[in-house]
């Protein structure tokens, strides 16, 4: 039943839904990353009580603060990785729609890409390196699939 409903969706509908999911995931990661800056003392001085915020420049040997700084770095890397990978995945996805690439391939690849990006962030947040690496490889494979699918659609559309 769910497979039939998914098959009935257009590639435009699926790509748009995945775009929204990825934006919401990115927004949640931004918020969690911003929240991690307070315990690490990495916010600008005007954002907190005197002496508590210093852009992270104050020397502090407190184990709690050091752990907070590690957590902040983790969230900075999660957001940075999203900035590096989500745009190209979405560009390829939307290009497939525009080029009238095979809709079934587009839908499958963008759903797997979106899932891989969500799992990549989860695995990064809970410090699981191998699953995170696997999620990265899966999302990269999806981008390659979308690229090939888009090229195929673009050149098939221009054939006489």
N, C-alpha and C positions, 0 to 999 in steps of 0.2 A: 504494500500500500504506500509506504513512504517513498519507495523507489519510483513508483508510478507518478507520485506527486512531484518528485524531484525532476523526473524526465519531462514533465509538462511545463516546468519553468523555462523561461528563455535564458539565454546566456547573459543578456543585459540584466535581468532580474537577479541572477545569481551573483554576477560581478558586483552589482550595486550593493547587495546584502553583505557580501564579503568586504567591500570597501567600508561600509558602516561598522562592521565588527572590528576590522583592523583599526579604524579611527578610535573606537571606544577602548580597545585594548591599549592603544598608544596613550590615550588620555589617562587611563587608570595608571599606567606605568609612570607617566609624568607626575601625577599627583603623589604616588607612593615615593617616587624619587625626590620630590620637593619636601615631603614629610621627613625623609631620612636626613635632610640637611640640618634640621634643628638640633637633634641630639649630637650631631657631629660638630656643631658650632660653625657650620659652613655658610650660614646666611650672612647678609651684610649686617654690620653692627647696629644699624637703625631698626632691624627686624626683631630684636630681642633685648632682654635686660642687659645693662652695661656689663661688659666683660664676658658675656656668654656667647656672643656671635662675633666672628672675626674672619669671615671668608675661609675658615679652616686653617688660618695661619698661626694661631696661638699654639705654643708648645704645651702639650698636655700628656702626662704619663698615665693618666687614669685609664684603666683597662676598659671601662664602660665606654669612654669616649673613643678609644682606639677601635673597639668593636663597632661603634656607631659610624666611624669613618670608613671602615671596611664595608659596612652595609651601604653607605652612601656611594662609595665607588662602584659597588655592584649595580646599583640602580642607574648610575650614570652610564655604565657600560650597556645595560639593557636598553636604555633609551637611545644611546648612540648606535647600537646595532640595529634597532628599528629604523632609525633615520637612514642607515646605509642600505637596508634591504627591502623595506616595505615599498618605497616609491617605485623601484624598478619592477617589482612584482605587479604592482597595480598598473603601471604603464603598459607592461606586456599584456595584462588581462584586458584592459580597455582597448588596446591596439587590436587584439583578437576580435573583439566585438566590432570595431570599426572596419576591419579587413574582411569581415564575414568568414572568419576561420571556422573550423568544425565546432559547432556549439557544444557537443557532448564532451569533446576534449577540453575546451575552454572551461566548462562548468566543473569538470572533475579536477582539473589542474588548479583552478583558483580556490576551490574548497579545500583541497589538500594543502595548498600553499598557506591559506589562512589558518588552518589547524596547526600546521607546523610552526608558524610564527607565534601562535598562542602558546603552544607547548614549549617552544624555545624560551620564551620569557619565563614561564613557570619553572622550567628546569634551571635556568640561570638564577632565578630568585632563591631556589632551594639548594643551589650549589651542586647540581648533578651534571658533571662535565660530559660524560659519554652520551647520555640521552640528549643533552643540549647539542652536542656535535652531530648526532644523528638527525635531530630536527633541522639543523642547518643544512645538512646534505639533502634532506627531503625537500626543503623549500627551494634549494638551488636547482634540484632536478625539475621541480615544478616550473621555475622560471625558464629553464631550457626548453621544457615541453611547450610552454606558452610561446616562446620565441619561434620555435619550429612551426607550431600550429599557425601562428600569425603570418609567418613567411609563406607557408603553404596557401593560406587563404588569400594573401595579398597577390601572389603570382597567379593563382587560379582565377581570381576575379579579373585579371587583366588579359587572360587568354582569349583569343578570338572565338 
